[in-house]
Amino acid sequence: MKKLKPTDSRTTYVFLIRHGATAANEQRPYILQGDSIDLSLSAEGERQARAVGEFLASLPLSAIYSSNLKRAMETAREIARHHRLELETHPELREADVGQWEGLDWATIEERFPEEHAKFVEDPAMNPYFGGESYGDVHRRASAKVFELANRHRGETIAVVAHNVVNRAILAPLLGIDLKLAKDIQQVNTGINLLKISAEKSKVVMLNALFHLEQVEF
């Protein structure tokens, strides 16, 4: 890991990381916190953030970016402090707007909004969270921002801390997966993805790595 470095000035390595856990993530059944419920990390989330920060500490990171939601910023700061980097936040990396489903669990959503739920499950790339964004909406804003940041750091390695839906929407096209199936891509709290982005071809090198975590619930 210490020797990870782009082989030419046209390539950028991007560590794309999901934030640490919050109380909403740990609740059973868990609830959708979207982009309006702005929780800090739970005690377990703080431990996860420290672990991912320590795991990436030996890497030559040139910059650290995150969503401007608390859970992402707090996770990113644990990475940034090992590299003496200032955190830069971008609203384009915020979690999906889940509209009227904010704060609800999936069983409740299916019961209260059966038609909208069925449409979303059938094709979330086109059909949005009721009153919110679709996976297509999230992909357009978040992927554009990640590629913009990568272009800013050609020949370098950076880290980006974002969210479950955001990461899935970025990863699916790079994996050759139809965006409507992106919801099936596993992204645990502080799971690490590694993207290799270049002008010629971009791809996923590592997906949802958990080496730094002592226990994981799937």
Disulfide bonds with the S-S distance in Angstrom:
none
